Amino acid sequence: MFTEGAVVWTPTEEYTKGSHLEKLMLALGLDSYDALYEFSVEQPEQFWQKTLELLGIEWFEPYRQFVNLSKGKPFPDWFLGGKFNFTHNALRWAHKPESRERVALAWEGENEENRSLTYAELEREVMNFAAVLHSLGVQKGDRVGILMPMMPETVVAFLAGPAIGAIMVPMFSGFGTEAIVSRLSDSEAKILVTVDGFYRRGRQVQTHALLEEVTREYTGLEKIVIVRRLGLDVPIKEGRDLFWDDLMAQVVKPAQIEPMDSNDPYLIIYTSGTTGKPKGMIHTHTGFPLKSTQDVAQLFDLREGECLFWITDMGWMVGPLVIGAGLMLGATVVLYEGAPDFPNWGRLGNIIEKHKVTHFGGTPTLIRGMITHAEEVQFDRNSLRTLMSSGELWDPESFEWFFNVFGEGKRPIINYSGGTEISGGIVGNVIYRPIKVAGFNSALPGLKVAVLDDLGNPVRNQVGELAILEAFVGQTRSFWGEPQRYLETYWERFPDKWVHGDLCFHDSDGHFFILGRSDDTLKIAGKRLGPAEVEAIVAEHPAVAETAAVGVPHPQKGEELVVFVIPRPGIDEETLRNLPKTISNLIEERLGKAFRPGKVHTVKELPKTRNAKVMRRVIRRVYSGQNPGDLSALENPTAVEAIKRLV
């Protein structure tokens, strides 16, 4: 998987000329990307000062001190003395004559309903809803939950709260009662913004019964604001339940944006853990927005007036990233409400063609779904400039299809990996370096990154832990109400080093390859193996559509490899019957006898999140007879039940 020369794209002037990176290098007097990266980690204050200046970031009052580390690397204070507001920067394009009437949001419902908002219209809606929140008693520091699909009102609510100092708590639109209650109760949210329902795979998903269950278990909600997405006749509780359009019609005077201290929080976004309750990541006005906008500018090179479309949801880090960074860079953000394959896999291509999307992103699993139905993915690609991916591991075959077929062999894939707690990426692809199959050609500018061995020493050409060696802009302030859990999760493995939990390989060319989560690492007969290495081999078989490899306890080996395979549609019965043995032989041939799977199971589906990320830790724990932990992000619980029956 890490062969030298596995390069699929090399930099061209078409991409580098006029890019954000080129402008930054020129402004700093640097003659290469390598020099820029070194400058960014050796002189981070000067790097960030020039980055924010070129991005046009606006302050109510300039900061006096870049960082204060008196509480240690886990708890830095950034941009001290500055007055800032994320929402002001997302909407500043409404104040410029040349961009006021530019489309900020282009929305498509699953039922093909369409709406759009210009920057001027978006600002008006946001400040009106901010006035609504004021009228409902929302004050600085109050938490406001969002439980909505991707639609214009979702963005309006997400921007309106921070405008007046509220802290937003976005959740996956498909969450069940337990997941919603855990997040609302942990954050002590007093307001929930939601919908009467939405469309998913052609059917109406109504939310009334769900909200009734939620409010029985969590009594802290003072008000529920309901958007009439489906126009249903919803029974309401007098004094608590209010309708969005009624409230907006009553606004007399829009709210004003409040200047915030740089380290004031604006967002709590939850991630699922292997054990225990979900972790609430606290992000500030000058944390997540600045880091994610830097990433989208310097990696994806999204420019003013371009169009960004990424299949996501507000409950995943990419949702807030796309909305915040896309708007802060003056682009058009495309929102899609429904399933990516409804009514067929041509849906996404139709959206790209219709809205002239320049930047399209998704997960490897999403792309593998397209490959299986490639004949449906036909559309005009002329507007497309950049492809993006994040969320999970690539297999080489799917990466090459995305590049060669979907991207016509000429558009770079900006592979991107980090996390909710990072506000974006740790490693990614930049347009100034060659791109290797399934790899990442650089650490993110401003992040001092290394792969560490078991003693905490940086290594090349061997597998280790991906780590960040210095405090960085965008790191979570802590977990909401759980600072000790935060320290234990990231800072206790090696003193003063952020250990992210990813198993990684750093090659001699400086490219990174992520092999899976550290807790997904296979340790068989004393040897460490990442699931990506196994899955890449299995995915090469023409009968395999998707696969997941996990390690389960074994009395002699310590762990045993177990592989789950989704067969491609239409394969003959004999091939299907022999597939487990064929896959076992293939793995043994390629990796050695020690890694021959104990079992290969054919399944109809794998447990996935709403953003199509395969949940390997759920597979491993369920198959091992253990508690799978938090399942709140799971879209298809039937997959878990099917795995239980295999044990």
N, C-alpha and C positions, 0 to 999 in steps of 0.2 A: 504493500500500500504506500510505502514511502520511497518509491524508486526515484532516483535522480532523473531529471528530464521529463517528468510527467507534467509538462506545461501545456495548457490549452489556450492561453491568451497572453499576449505581450503588449506592453504599453504602446499607444499610438498618439500622435499629436492631436488627432481628432478628439481624444478624451482628455489629454493633459492641458491643452491650450485653453485658457480662460477658466480653468478649474479653480475651486476654492483653494486647493493645495498650491497651485502655481502662484496665485495672488499672495498667499501667506509667505511662501519662500521668497518672492520678490521683495515683499515688505520687510522681511528680516535679513535680506542680503545673503541668503543661503542658496547654494548652487545645486543641491540634490535633495531627494527625499530622505536619504540616510542622514544627511546633515540636519535636516529639519527634525527628524525623530530624536536624534541625540540632543539637539537644542531643547526639545520639549521636555525631556526628563532631567536635563542638567540645569536648565533655567526655566522652571515651570511658570514662575510669575510673569516673566517677559513673554513667554509663549501664550499664556492665557490673555494677557493684556492686549496683544496684537490680534489674537483670534477673535475676541469679543468686539474689538474695534472694527475689524473687517466684516463681521457678521451684522454690524449695525445695532448691536444690543444697547438699549437705552436704560439709564438709571435715573431715578428721581434725585438721588444724591450719590456721588461717586464713593467707592469704598476707599478706606484709608490704609488697610492692611490686607494683604493677600490671604494669609493663613495664620492661625494661632494653634500650635500643637502642644499647649501647656497641659492638656488633659490626655496626651498620648496620641499615637497614630489612629487608634480606633475611634477617637472622638474629636476630629478637627473642627474648627470654626473657620469658615471661608468668607472672604470679601467683607471683612469686618468694617462696620461703620456705613456700609452701603444701604441705600433704600431702593428697593426693586419690587417689581410685580410681574410675575410670569404672564398674566393675562394681558397686561399693557403691551408687552412685547409681541404676543401672538396677534394682537389687534392693531398694531401700529401702522400696518399697511392701509387701514381705513382712513388714515389721516393724510395720505399722499394722493394727490390728484391722479397720478398715472396708474395707481393700483386700487383705488376705491371700488371700481366696478369690476375688478377681476374676480372670477369665481373662486371663493375660498373653499367651499364644500360642494361636492357633486354627489348626490345620494341616489342609490338605486335599491328599491325594495325587492324582495324575492318575487313579488307578484308583478314586477316590472314597472311599478310606480316610480316616478322620478321627481326629484326636487333639487334645487341648488340655492346657495346663498352667496352673494358677493361679500367682500370684506366689509363694505359699508353696512350691508344688511346683517351680517353676523355680529358686528359690533352693537348694532341697535338691539338685536335679540338678546345678546349676552347681558348688556347693561340693564335691560328691562327685567330679565330674570334675576339678576342680582338685586334689583329693587324688590322683586317678589320675595326672595330669601330674607332680605331685611325685614319685610313686613311680617314674615313668619317667625321673627325673633332670632334669626341666625346672626351670631356675633363672631368676631375674630376667635379662631381656635375651635369653634364648634365643628363637629364632624357631620358630613352630609353623604349618605350612601347613594350610589347610582347603580340601578339594576335595569339595564336597557340594552337592546341590540344596537348595532352601529347605525345611527340615524342622526339627522341634524340636531334634534333636541338633546341628544346625548352629549354632543360637543358643546352646545350652548350651556348646559348645566355644568359640564366639566370646567368651563372657563368662568362661569358666573361666580361660583363659590370662591375660588382664589382671588377674584377681583376685590372681594370685601374681607378677605382674610380667613375664610372657612377652609377646612381641610376635607378633601374629597376622598371617598372610599369606593372606588369602582369595583364591580363584581361581574363575573361571567353571567351573561343573560340567561344561560341555561342551567344555572345553579338550582339545587333542590333546597328544601327547608333547612336542613342541618347546616349546610354551607353558608347560607345567607345569615342565619341566626348567629353562627359563630363569629362572623365578621362584624355584624352590627353590634353585637353585645361586647365583643372585645374592644371595639373602637368607641363604644358608647355613642353611636350615632343618634341624633335627635330628629333628622329629616331623611326621608327616602324619596328619591325621584325614580319613577318607574313607568311602565306602560300597561295598558289593559290587555295587551297580548302582542304577538308578532307571528310572522310566517316562518315555518321551517319545513323544508322538503314538501312544499305544497299544501301543508295543513296549518290551520290556525292554532297557535299555542296560547291559550288563555291563562292569565296570571292571577285571577281573582282568588281561586281556591288556595293557591300557593301563598298569597299574601295573608290570607286569613290564618293559615297555619303559622306563618312567621310571626304575626302579631300576637298570637296566643302564647308563643314561647318567648318572645322578646317584647316587653311592654314599654321599652324606653323611647319608642318613636312617638314624637309629638304630632308630626304631620306627615302624610304621604301625598306626594304630588304625582298625579297620574296623567300621562300623555295618552290621548285617544288614538292609538295607532290603528286599531281595528274598528273603532267606532262602536264598541259594544255597550249595551245597557248594563253598566256595572253597578251592583249594589254597593253603597258606600256607608261608612260610619260617619255620622254627622259630627262636624267639628274636627275630625282627624283627616278625612280623605277629601282632597281638593283636586280639581282638574286644571291642567296646565293652561289651556286656552282661556278658561274663565279668569284665572289669576293674571295672565298677561294682558287681557282686555281691561283690567282694572288699574293698570299702572298709569300714574299721572306724570311722574318724573323719574327718568332713569337714574340708576345709582352712579356714583363716581368711583373710579378705581382708587383703592387705598394703597399708599406706599407701605411696603413691608420691610422689616429688617431682613438682611440677606439670609439669615439662618432660621427664619420663620418657616414652619412646615406648611405645605399645601396639599400633600398627598400621602395617604397610607394605602399601599398596595400589597396584597397578601399573596404569599406563595405557599404551596403545599409542601409539607415535610414528610419524610419517611415514617416518623413517629411523632406523636404529640399534635397539638393544634396547629393550624396554619400560622405562619410568621408574618407579622405586619411590618413591612418596611416603611420607615419614615423618610420622606423626601422633602427638601426645602425648595423655596423659590429659586435659589441660585445653585441648586444641586442638579436634580433630574433635568430641568429644562435646558440648562446650559450644556451639560454633558451630552445629552441626547441630540441637541441641535448641532453641537460640534461633530458628533459621529456622522449624522446624516449629511452634513456639509462636506466633511473631510474624507469620508469613505464613499458614500453613495453619490457625492457631488451633485446633490439636488440644488438646482439654481432657481432664482426668482422666476416665476411664471411657468415653471414646469409642473408636471402632474404626477402625483404619488398615489399608488394603489397597493396596499398590502392586506392580504386576507388575515383578519385578526378580530379581536374582541376587546372590550375595555378591561376585562379581567386578566388579560395577559399584558406583560410589560410593553409589547409592541403597540398596543392600542393607544395608551397615553403618549408613547414616543412618536408615533405617526402623526397624531393630532398636534401635539405641541411643536415638534421640530418642523413638520410640514408648514404650519402656519407661521412660525417664527422666521422661516426662510422665504415666505411670500409665495408659496406654491399653491396649487389646487390639490386638495386631499379628496380622494374618492372613497366613499363609504358604501359598503354592500351589506345588506341585512342578513342574507340567507345562506343556504348551503352552497358550497362551491360547485357541486355537481348537479344542481337543479336548474332546469329539467334534465340537463345532461352536462358533460364535461366541456362543452363549448361555451358555457355561460361566462367564464372568466375572460376568454378571448373576445367575446362580444363586448364586454365592459371595457376592455383595453382599447378596442377599435373605436367604440362609440365616444369615449372621453379623451381619446388621443393620449393615453397614458405613456409617460416617459420612463417611469420607474415602477417596476412590478416586483412584489416580493411574496414569498410563501415558504412553507416548510418542505423538507425533503419528502415527507409522507404525502403531502399534497401533490407534489410533482410525480411521485410514483403512481398516484391515482390517475393522473393525466396520461402517463405512459401506457397504462392498461387500456385506456380508451383514446389512444392517440388519434384515431380517425375522426374523432369529434372536435379535436383542438385545431380548428382551421379559422384563421382570422388575419386581417391586415396588420402586419407588425411594423409598419413604417415609422410610427411615432416612438416605438420602444428604443430607449438608449441604454438602460441599465437593468440588470436582473439582480435580485437580492434574495438571500435565504438566511434563516436562523431557526433556532428552536430545538434542533436535534442533529443526529449524525447523518452524513451522506454516505451512500455507497457509490463507488466510482461510476458504475453503469448509469445510474440515475443522474448523477452530476453531469456526465457527458451528454446525456439526452437533453437535459435542460439547456446546456450550452450549444450543442450542435443542431438540435432540432427546434426547440422552442426559441432559442436565441440565434438561430441560423448561423452559428459558428463565428459570430463577430461581436457579440455583446458580452461584456465582462459580467461574471457572477460575483457579486460582492458578498461572499460568505462572511458571516458575522456571528460571534458568540460572546456572551457575557451573562447578564442576568438582571433580574428585577432589582437586586441589591446594589448593582453597579450603575444603574441608570442608563444602561446601554451595553457597549461591547468592551471586552478585554483584548480580543484578537479579531482581526478581520482582513479583508482584502482592500488594498489601495490601488489606484489606477497608475501609480508610478513604478510598480513592481510586477513581474510576471505572476500569473495565477496558475497554481497547480491544482490538479483534480482533487476535490474534497478538502483542500487545505486553506490556510489563512496566511497571507504573505507578510503580515506585520502585526506587532502589538499596536494598540491604539495610541496615537500621539498623546503625550502627557501621562501615560501609564508606564511605569518601570516594571516590566513583566519578565518572569523567568520560569523555567521548568525546574523543579527542585527534586533532588533524590531523597532517600529516606532520612538523611541527616540534615536536610535543609540546604544543601549546596546546589547552585545552578549547574545544570548539565545540558549537553547537546547529544543528539543521536542516541538517546535512551529515553525510556518511558519514565515519567515522573508526575508530580503534582503541579498544576498550573497555579501560579502565585503572583501577587502584586506586592512589590517590595517597599513602596512608599504610600502614604496617604494620598488620596486623589479626589479631585472635584467630582461630585456625583455619588460618592459612596453613601450608603444609607446612614442616617444619623444614629440609628439603633433599631431594634425591634420594638414595636409599640408596647410599652409596659414591661419589657423583658430584656434589659441591657445585659444581664449575665448570660442569657441564652445566645444573644448576639456575639458576645466575646467567645463563648465556647464553640460557636459554629464556625467562625472565620479566623480567630486570632490566637487560639491556644495551641495549635499544632507546632508552629515555629514562632518564637517571640518576634513581635513587630512586623510580621509578614501576613498579608491576607491570603489565606489558602482557600481557593474557590470551590474545591471539590470536584474538579475535572481532571481526569487522567489525560496526559498530553505528551506529544513527541515533538521536539524542536530539532529540525534537521540542520545540516551543515550550511544550507543556503539561507537560513533564518526563517524558514517557513514552519508554521505550527500545524499539527494535526491532532484534533481532539478525538480521543478513543472512547469516551463515555464518562459518566459520572464515576467518581472514585468508589462510591458504594455499589456501582454496577460492575466494578472490575472483577474479572474471573481470575481466581487463584487456584490453578489446577496442578497437582503434583509439584507444588512449590514454584510454579511458573505463573507470571502475571500476563494477562491477555485482556485487551479491551474488546467490548462487544462489537465495535465497528469492524474489527479485523475479521471476525467470524461472519458477520452479516454481509460484508462486501463479497465474500466468497460465495455465500449462499445465493445472494441476489443475482449472481452471474448465470445461474441455472435458468434456462428459458421457461421452465414451468412455474417459476416462483414470482409472485406479484409483490409480496411483502414478507419481511422476516424480523424476528427479534431473538437475540441470544442472551441467555441469563445463566448464572452459576447458582447451583443449589447444593446444600450440604451433602457430603459423601463421607462415609466412615473411614475409607482408606485414603482417598485423594485429597480430602479436605473439602473440595468442591468438585462438582461434576457439571459438565456443559449440557444444557438442555436448549433445544432450538425449536421455535414455533414458526410455522410457515403458512402463509395464505397462498394457495395455488392460483395460478392465472385461470380465468374463465376459459372453458372450452377444451381443456386438456383431456386426453382419452383416459379411460378407466385404468388401463394397465400402468400408464405413467404415474397416475395418481396413487395407485396401490404401492408402487415401488419407490415413490418419492422419498419417504423417510430413510430407506436404506441407501438410495442414491446420494442424498445429502450427507449422510454419515460418511460414506466412502469419499466423497469430495473433500470434506473437511479434513479427514485423516490424511488423504493424499497431499493436501496443501499445507497443513499445519503440523502433522505428525500424529503418531498413534496415541500419544498421551492426551490429545485434544479431541479424540473421537467422541461424539456426543453420547451421553447415556440414553437420551431419548430425542427423537425428532417427531413433533406433533404437527399434523395439519389442522388448521382451524379456519373458521369463516371470518373472524375478525380479531384484531388486537386491541387491548384497552388503549383509548386515545383521549386526549383533551379536546376541547372544542376547536383549538387551533391545529389539530391533527398531529400532535406530538405523541409518539408511542410511550406509554408509561411502563418502562422495564422494571422499575422497582416494585410496581404493583404485581406484575407477572411473577417476579421472583418470589415475593413474599407469599402470595396466594398459593403458588405451586408448592412452596415449602411448608404450607400449613400454618403460616404465621398471620398475624393481624396486618393487613395491607396498609394501615395508616390512613391518612386523609385522602378520601376519594372524591372530594368536592369538585375537582376540576374535570372529572371523568364524564365523557359524553355518552359512552355506551356500556353501562353496567352489565349488559348481557354477556359481554366478552369475558368479564371476570367470572361470572357464573359458569361459563363454558370451561374455563381453565380449572376451576374447582373440581369439575366432574372428571378431569383427566387424572387427578391425583390418585 
